[in-house]
Amino acid sequence: MKHDIAIVGAGPAGLLLAGLLGQGGLRVLIVDKRAGPLTHSQAIGITPPSLEILARLGLDAEFVRLGVPIRDCHVHGRSGYLGCASFREIPGAHRCILSLPQQVTLSLLESKIAAMPNVELHRGIEVTRIGQDAEGVTLSGEGFSSTARWLAGCDGHRSRVRELIQMRCKGASYGCHFLMGDFTDRTTLGDEAHLWFTHEGAVESFPLPGGRRRWIVQTAQAALETERGFISGIVRERTGLDLPAGDQHNQSPFSPRWMQAGQYHDGRVILCGDAAHLMSPIGGQGMNTGWADAEFLAGALLAIEQRGQPAPPLLEAYDHCRRRAANAAIRRAALGMWLGTRTGRAQSWLRDVFLRELVLKGPLSRRVGPHFAMLTIPCGTLAQVPEKDRARLTPAA
Ligand SMILES: Cc1cc2nc3c(=O)[nH]c(=O)nc-3n(C[C@H](O)[C@H](O)[C@H](O)COP(=O)(O)OP(=O)(O)OC[C@H]3O[C@@H](n4cnc5c(N)ncnc54)[C@H](O)[C@@H]3O)c2cc1C
């Protein structure tokens, strides 16, 4: 076999997996159909458990240096200010959600693996066929073919790899629509995140590095074509804030869906990241969940390839633990979407009371920061995986 592992997809999950395996000494091939850099920013929110995972590659300090630490998230409702979800008191070294555009995240990960002689990254290659037998896998596309002992499908929610192994999956649309745009920030909101849950729909706003701010507005239908100033108009109506339309740099609509693959591996082919599971971007969990998959999978593959551990129990543990984590994140996203997107005056009033009295100021308030920082996702990082599985994944001391 030419490689120990072939990774299809150089998104956040694939690049992190390549880095962790490359650092462990395996021969890694990673291919992506995209020839150039990502043109629009998707994920921005990086949670504390993800910063711990990035620390394994020595990247946490650089991420923190380039990102904006969000320490407070202020929530507004129909009846005015409802309260603050703060990350200032959460346990651990990183008491914030870090905001960093996905393009920067990808370029930091890519620079890391570029320095690893045992990791090969090839762009402009679309994998269209895979085959496997007891010894390994073959992957090929137009003008390209290679072999490896294992293949990781990190090729996103429309995963070709998942389709090629005929993995069943379940999922559905949330039935809501959003439009997102990044603006030059002239507000006084600083490093704070703000959420407005109004009777006409939600508005969310997050700081970005470089004096910019992301605005996400809920729309009644998929806003595929809109006139200039559409986001500014909705923000003005629902929040009273004025965003000059000329300050807007980009725009993308999205209509979230959720999805969960029936199994995360089939023989020597393993799914990781959005290829295995999908959840609403609202709540900022998708990339973080994919990174925790990559951390677990890297541990499993290193144990199999370098320490001769038997593969079946490790892949079962990967499937079991990571599915549990993804299920929890999918459930949280569904609850957040349901609560945040109710429109109409009566439902907005009820939501205000629930959020202000119970969640932000009441008995649940101490749990809100850890919840949104994803500290309470089961098996969130390898360190939280049950001992019986972790013992097989980590080298003996
Ligand atoms: C608007 C928006 C905002 C978001 N915000 C957040 C956030 O704040 N926090 C968060 O955690 N998540 C967020 N997410 C989710 C996050 O972007 C995804 O979960 C994450 O990108 C998934 O990473 P991945 O590596 O699994 O897949 P992807 O990022 O989809 O990468 C897959 C890669 O595979 C390549 N590929 C696909 N098919 C093939 C093929 N056949 N051959 C070769 N290459 C192929 C693609 O070109 C791509 O580069 C957001 C998503 C959206 C849409």
The ligand as an SDF file (V2000), in Angstrom:
LIG
                    3D

 53 58  0  0  0  0  0  0  0  0999 V2000
  -23.1670   29.2180    7.4010 C   0  0  0  0  0  0  0  0  0  0  0  0
  -22.4540   28.2050    8.2350 C   0  0  0  0  0  0  0  0  0  0  0  0
  -21.9130   28.5600    9.4590 C   0  0  0  0  0  0  0  0  0  0  0  0
  -21.2860   27.6200   10.2600 C   0  0  0  0  0  0  0  0  0  0  0  0
  -20.7660   27.9840   11.4810 N   0  0  0  0  0  0  0  0  0  0  0  0
  -20.1870   27.0560   12.2760 C   0  0  0  0  0  0  0  0  0  0  0  0
  -19.5660   27.4170   13.5190 C   0  0  0  0  0  0  0  0  0  0  0  0
  -19.5370   28.5870   13.8860 O   0  0  0  0  0  0  0  0  0  0  0  0
  -18.9810   26.4300   14.2750 N   0  0  0  0  0  0  0  0  0  0  0  0
  -18.9750   25.1150   13.8560 C   0  0  0  0  0  0  0  0  0  0  0  0
  -18.4670   24.2510   14.5900 O   0  0  0  0  0  0  0  0  0  0  0  0
  -19.5090   24.7540   12.6660 N   0  0  0  0  0  0  0  0  0  0  0  0
  -20.1090   25.6790   11.8730 C   0  0  0  0  0  0  0  0  0  0  0  0
  -20.5950   25.3260   10.6440 N   0  0  0  0  0  0  0  0  0  0  0  0
  -20.4740   23.9320   10.1910 C   0  0  0  0  0  0  0  0  0  0  0  0
  -19.0960   23.7000    9.5920 C   0  0  0  0  0  0  0  0  0  0  0  0
  -18.8440   24.6140    8.5300 O   0  0  0  0  0  0  0  0  0  0  0  0
  -19.0120   22.2660    9.0840 C   0  0  0  0  0  0  0  0  0  0  0  0
  -19.4440   21.3900   10.1040 O   0  0  0  0  0  0  0  0  0  0  0  0
  -17.5870   21.9140    8.6820 C   0  0  0  0  0  0  0  0  0  0  0  0
  -17.1460   22.6750    7.5790 O   0  0  0  0  0  0  0  0  0  0  0  0
  -17.5180   20.4410    8.3070 C   0  0  0  0  0  0  0  0  0  0  0  0
  -16.1760   20.1310    8.0610 O   0  0  0  0  0  0  0  0  0  0  0  0
  -15.8140   18.8240    7.2250 P   0  0  0  0  0  0  0  0  0  0  0  0
  -14.3360   18.8460    7.0890 O   0  0  0  0  0  0  0  0  0  0  0  0
  -16.4880   17.6470    7.8040 O   0  0  0  0  0  0  0  0  0  0  0  0
  -16.5230   19.0520    5.7910 O   0  0  0  0  0  0  0  0  0  0  0  0
  -16.3800   20.2360    4.7430 P   0  0  0  0  0  0  0  0  0  0  0  0
  -15.9860   21.5000    5.3890 O   0  0  0  0  0  0  0  0  0  0  0  0
  -17.6480   20.2170    3.9500 O   0  0  0  0  0  0  0  0  0  0  0  0
  -15.1740   19.7930    3.8170 O   0  0  0  0  0  0  0  0  0  0  0  0
  -15.3280   18.7190    2.9120 C   0  0  0  0  0  0  0  0  0  0  0  0
  -14.2450   18.8340    1.8560 C   0  0  0  0  0  0  0  0  0  0  0  0
  -14.3360   17.6850    1.0180 O   0  0  0  0  0  0  0  0  0  0  0  0
  -14.1360   18.0610   -0.3220 C   0  0  0  0  0  0  0  0  0  0  0  0
  -14.7820   17.0280   -1.1600 N   0  0  0  0  0  0  0  0  0  0  0  0
  -16.1010   16.7540   -1.2400 C   0  0  0  0  0  0  0  0  0  0  0  0
  -16.3160   15.7040   -2.0570 N   0  0  0  0  0  0  0  0  0  0  0  0
  -15.0980   15.3140   -2.5090 C   0  0  0  0  0  0  0  0  0  0  0  0
  -14.6670   14.2810   -3.4060 C   0  0  0  0  0  0  0  0  0  0  0  0
  -15.5350   13.4150   -3.9670 N   0  0  0  0  0  0  0  0  0  0  0  0
  -13.3450   14.1670   -3.6730 N   0  0  0  0  0  0  0  0  0  0  0  0
  -12.4450   15.0170   -3.1000 C   0  0  0  0  0  0  0  0  0  0  0  0
  -12.8070   16.0230   -2.2430 N   0  0  0  0  0  0  0  0  0  0  0  0
  -14.1120   16.1610   -1.9570 C   0  0  0  0  0  0  0  0  0  0  0  0
  -14.7610   19.4330   -0.4160 C   0  0  0  0  0  0  0  0  0  0  0  0
  -14.2040   20.1930   -1.4910 O   0  0  0  0  0  0  0  0  0  0  0  0
  -14.4200   20.0410    0.9500 C   0  0  0  0  0  0  0  0  0  0  0  0
  -13.2160   20.7800    0.9260 O   0  0  0  0  0  0  0  0  0  0  0  0
  -21.2040   26.2730    9.8170 C   0  0  0  0  0  0  0  0  0  0  0  0
  -21.7350   25.9180    8.5640 C   0  0  0  0  0  0  0  0  0  0  0  0
  -22.3470   26.8730    7.7730 C   0  0  0  0  0  0  0  0  0  0  0  0
  -22.9220   26.4570    6.4340 C   0  0  0  0  0  0  0  0  0  0  0  0
  1  2  1  0
  2  3  1  0
  2 52  2  0
  3  4  2  0
  4  5  1  0
  4 50  1  0
  5  6  2  0
  6  7  1  0
  6 13  1  0
  7  8  2  0
  7  9  1  0
  9 10  1  0
 10 11  2  0
 10 12  1  0
 12 13  2  0
 13 14  1  0
 14 15  1  0
 14 50  1  0
 15 16  1  0
 16 17  1  0
 16 18  1  0
 18 19  1  0
 18 20  1  0
 20 21  1  0
 20 22  1  0
 22 23  1  0
 23 24  1  0
 24 25  2  0
 24 26  1  0
 24 27  1  0
 27 28  1  0
 28 29  2  0
 28 30  1  0
 28 31  1  0
 31 32  1  0
 32 33  1  0
 33 34  1  0
 33 48  1  0
 34 35  1  0
 35 36  1  0
 35 46  1  0
 36 37  1  0
 36 45  1  0
 37 38  2  0
 38 39  1  0
 39 40  1  0
 39 45  2  0
 40 41  1  0
 40 42  2  0
 42 43  1  0
 43 44  2  0
 44 45  1  0
 46 47  1  0
 46 48  1  0
 48 49  1  0
 50 51  2  0
 51 52  1  0
 52 53  1  0
M  END
$$$$
